[in-house]
Amino acid sequence: MTDSTETTGQIDSTYTERDGERVLSFSGQNGSAAIAQNIDGYAMVKVRPTPDGDELERYYGFDMALDHVAELLGVSVDDLPIPESAADMGM
């Protein structure tokens, strides 16, 4: 299991590898959201309300998933901290 955490302003993010998935979780004042991808990195990325929540949407690109997360959290995409270990998700 790999973990890394970043904080920018009011948003915290945590990257974890677990149960065959790479998961990037976000939390802030307006709630939480997560982006998940299979451990091999070849599948679409999924946006969820929490790391273990039901899938809300699937995207081919990480940037599109980040747009959705930012919308859910009520922040700009630029406000989302991305740990270096998660930067290649959706590639």
C-alpha positions in Angstrom: 0.0 0.0 0.0 1.3 3.4 -1.0 0.1 6.6 0.7 0.9 10.3 0.1 -1.0 13.4 1.2 -1.1 17.0 0.0 -2.9 20.1 1.2 -3.6 23.3 -0.6 -5.8 25.9 1.0 -8.9 24.3 2.2 -8.6 21.0 0.3 -6.7 17.9 1.4 -5.9 15.0 -0.9 -4.6 11.5 -0.2 -3.3 9.0 -2.8 -3.6 5.3 -1.8 -3.0 2.0 -3.6 -5.3 -0.7 -2.2 -7.6 -3.5 -3.2 -6.3 -3.5 -6.8 -7.0 0.3 -7.3 -5.2 3.6 -7.2 -7.4 6.0 -5.3 -7.0 9.8 -5.1 -9.3 11.2 -2.3 -10.2 14.8 -1.7 -11.9 16.4 1.3 -12.8 20.0 2.0 -15.4 22.2 3.6 -18.0 21.3 0.9 -17.6 17.5 1.2 -15.5 14.8 -0.4 -14.8 13.1 -3.7 -12.4 10.4 -5.0 -10.9 9.4 -8.3 -10.2 5.7 -8.7 -8.4 3.7 -11.4 -7.3 0.0 -11.6 -3.8 -0.6 -10.3 -2.5 -1.3 -13.8 -3.5 2.2 -14.9 -5.2 1.1 -18.2 -8.8 1.6 -17.4 -11.0 4.7 -17.3 -10.9 6.7 -14.1 -14.0 6.7 -11.9 -15.3 9.6 -9.9 -17.0 8.7 -6.6 -18.3 10.7 -3.6 -15.9 8.8 -1.3 -13.1 6.2 -1.9 -15.6 3.4 -1.3 -18.7 5.1 -2.6 -20.7 4.3 -5.7 -19.4 5.4 -9.0 -20.8 8.8 -10.2 -19.1 8.9 -13.6 -16.3 7.5 -15.7 -13.8 9.5 -17.7 -11.0 8.7 -20.2 -8.9 11.6 -19.0 -7.7 12.6 -15.5 -8.3 16.2 -16.3 -12.0 15.6 -16.9 -12.3 13.7 -13.7 -10.5 16.6 -11.8 -13.1 19.0 -13.4 -15.9 16.9 -11.9 -14.2 16.6 -8.5 -13.7 20.4 -8.4 -17.4 20.9 -9.3 -18.4 18.5 -6.5 -16.3 20.3 -4.0 -17.2 23.8 -5.2 -13.6 24.9 -5.9 -11.4 25.6 -8.9 -9.4 22.7 -10.4 -6.3 24.8 -9.5 -7.3 24.4 -5.9 -7.0 20.6 -6.0 -3.7 19.4 -4.6 -2.3 16.4 -6.6 0.3 14.3 -4.9 3.2 13.5 -7.3 2.4 9.8 -7.1 -1.1 10.4 -8.6 0.0 12.8 -11.4 -0.1 10.0 -14.0 -3.6 8.7 -13.3 -5.8 8.5 -16.4 -2.8 8.2 -18.8 
